[in-house]
Amino acid sequence: GVRLDLNALIAEFSAMLELPAVNAALHRSAYDSLAALGIGTAGLGRAPRDLRLTVEAERSFAIREENQVMTGSIDRLVLIHDGPQLVAADIIDFKSDALAASDRAELAARADFYRPQLHAYRRAVAKLTLLAEPCIAARLVFVAAGVVEPVG
């Protein structure tokens, strides 16, 4: 069989996490401006840095959509609370496509390819949380390229 070099894989993964855009997407400070994530902040009772975040990794779901059941697993779901109330969410989907950060055309093409998947995740989160879709950000994190692409 194929033998994996676990130490090399861990080192490669750690290096990806240190790429500035990837690192920034995973930090608490990424939520200091919800507007920068494309989330409306009207009606929030406190400053974004005072909001409470909970993070769910590999959040699986099964929801009914029209006459079928949609299932999936969200890589990282950040739930944003203002006091006791859930006010917003952020979906992060990690992609390991072998892309260069400088290849903007290919990055845009890959983002277009994955957009329907992220839209489906947004609909699922809206149903699961009762949040309106405009309150749910979605981002693709291309870990090899070190690029984060918002999905509108």
C-alpha positions as CSV (number, residue, x, y, z in Angstrom):
1,G,0.0,0.0,0.0
2,V,0.8,3.7,-0.1
3,R,2.8,4.9,2.9
4,L,2.2,8.4,4.2
5,D,4.9,10.5,5.8
6,L,2.8,11.7,8.7
7,N,5.5,14.2,9.9
8,A,5.7,15.8,6.4
9,L,1.9,16.1,6.2
10,I,1.7,17.7,9.6
11,A,4.5,20.1,8.6
12,E,2.7,21.0,5.4
13,F,-0.6,21.5,7.2
14,S,1.1,23.7,9.8
15,A,2.7,25.8,7.0
16,M,-0.7,26.3,5.4
17,L,-2.2,27.5,8.7
18,E,0.6,30.1,8.9
19,L,-0.2,31.7,5.5
20,P,-1.5,35.2,6.5
21,A,-5.0,35.0,4.9
22,V,-5.7,31.5,6.3
23,N,-4.4,32.4,9.7
24,A,-6.5,35.6,9.8
25,A,-9.6,33.7,8.8
26,L,-9.3,31.5,11.8
27,H,-8.7,34.2,14.4
28,R,-11.2,35.9,16.7
29,S,-10.2,39.2,15.2
30,A,-11.8,38.2,11.9
31,Y,-15.1,38.9,13.6
32,D,-14.2,42.4,14.8
33,S,-16.0,43.7,11.7
34,L,-19.0,41.7,10.7
35,A,-19.6,44.2,7.9
36,A,-16.3,43.1,6.4
37,L,-17.6,39.6,6.3
38,G,-20.7,40.8,4.4
39,I,-23.0,40.5,7.5
40,G,-25.3,43.4,8.3
41,T,-24.8,44.8,11.8
42,A,-28.0,46.9,12.2
43,G,-29.7,46.2,15.5
44,L,-26.7,44.7,17.3
45,G,-26.7,45.6,20.9
46,R,-23.0,45.6,21.4
47,A,-19.7,46.1,19.6
48,P,-18.6,43.2,17.4
49,R,-15.6,42.5,19.7
50,D,-18.1,41.9,22.5
51,L,-20.1,39.3,20.7
52,R,-19.8,35.7,21.8
53,L,-18.6,33.1,19.2
54,T,-19.0,29.4,19.2
55,V,-17.2,27.2,16.7
56,E,-18.4,23.9,15.3
57,A,-16.1,21.8,13.2
58,E,-17.4,19.2,10.7
59,R,-21.0,20.3,11.4
60,S,-23.2,17.7,9.7
61,F,-26.7,18.4,8.7
62,A,-29.7,16.8,7.0
63,I,-32.6,19.1,5.9
64,R,-35.6,18.7,3.7
65,E,-35.5,20.9,0.7
66,E,-38.6,20.7,-1.5
67,N,-39.1,16.9,-2.0
68,Q,-35.7,15.7,-1.1
69,V,-33.3,15.5,1.8
70,M,-30.0,17.5,1.5
71,T,-27.1,16.3,3.6
72,G,-23.7,17.6,4.1
73,S,-20.9,18.6,6.5
74,I,-19.7,22.1,7.0
75,D,-16.0,22.3,7.7
76,R,-16.2,25.2,10.2
77,L,-19.4,26.9,11.3
78,V,-19.0,30.0,13.5
79,L,-22.2,31.0,15.4
80,I,-22.2,34.7,16.5
81,H,-24.3,35.6,19.6
82,D,-25.3,39.0,20.9
83,G,-26.0,38.2,24.5
84,P,-28.3,35.2,24.4
85,Q,-29.5,35.8,20.9
86,L,-27.9,34.2,17.8
87,V,-27.5,37.0,15.3
88,A,-25.2,35.8,12.6
89,A,-23.1,32.9,11.3
90,D,-20.0,32.3,9.2
91,I,-19.5,29.2,7.1
92,I,-15.8,28.4,6.2
93,D,-15.1,25.7,3.7
94,F,-11.5,24.5,3.3
95,K,-10.4,23.6,-0.2
96,S,-7.0,21.9,-1.0
97,D,-7.0,22.7,-4.7
98,A,-3.4,23.1,-6.0
99,L,-3.6,26.7,-7.0
100,A,-1.3,29.6,-7.0
101,A,-2.3,32.8,-5.2
102,S,-1.2,34.8,-8.3
103,D,-3.6,32.8,-10.6
104,R,-6.6,35.1,-10.0
105,A,-8.5,33.7,-13.1
106,E,-8.2,30.1,-11.8
107,L,-9.1,31.1,-8.3
108,A,-12.2,32.9,-9.6
109,A,-13.1,29.8,-11.6
110,R,-12.8,27.5,-8.6
111,A,-14.8,29.9,-6.5
112,D,-17.5,29.8,-9.1
113,F,-17.4,26.0,-9.2
114,Y,-17.8,25.8,-5.4
115,R,-20.4,28.6,-5.1
116,P,-23.5,26.3,-5.4
117,Q,-22.2,24.1,-2.6
118,L,-21.7,27.2,-0.3
119,H,-25.2,28.5,-1.2
120,A,-26.6,25.1,-0.2
121,Y,-24.7,25.3,3.1
122,R,-26.1,28.8,3.6
123,R,-29.7,27.6,3.1
124,A,-29.1,24.7,5.4
125,V,-27.7,27.0,8.2
126,A,-30.6,29.3,7.7
127,K,-33.0,26.4,8.3
128,L,-31.1,25.0,11.2
129,T,-30.7,28.3,13.0
130,L,-33.7,30.4,11.8
131,L,-31.3,33.1,10.7
132,A,-32.0,35.1,7.6
133,E,-29.6,34.2,4.8
134,P,-28.1,37.8,4.7
135,C,-26.9,37.2,8.3
136,I,-24.9,34.2,7.2
137,A,-21.4,34.7,5.6
138,A,-19.7,32.0,3.6
139,R,-16.1,31.9,2.7
140,L,-13.8,29.5,0.8
141,V,-10.3,29.0,2.2
142,F,-7.9,27.8,-0.4
143,V,-5.3,26.5,2.0
144,A,-2.6,25.7,-0.6
145,A,-2.8,29.1,-2.2
146,G,-3.4,30.9,1.1
147,V,-6.4,32.8,-0.3
148,V,-9.8,33.4,1.3
149,E,-12.7,34.0,-1.2
150,P,-16.0,35.3,0.1
151,V,-19.0,33.7,-1.5
152,G,-21.9,36.1,-2.1
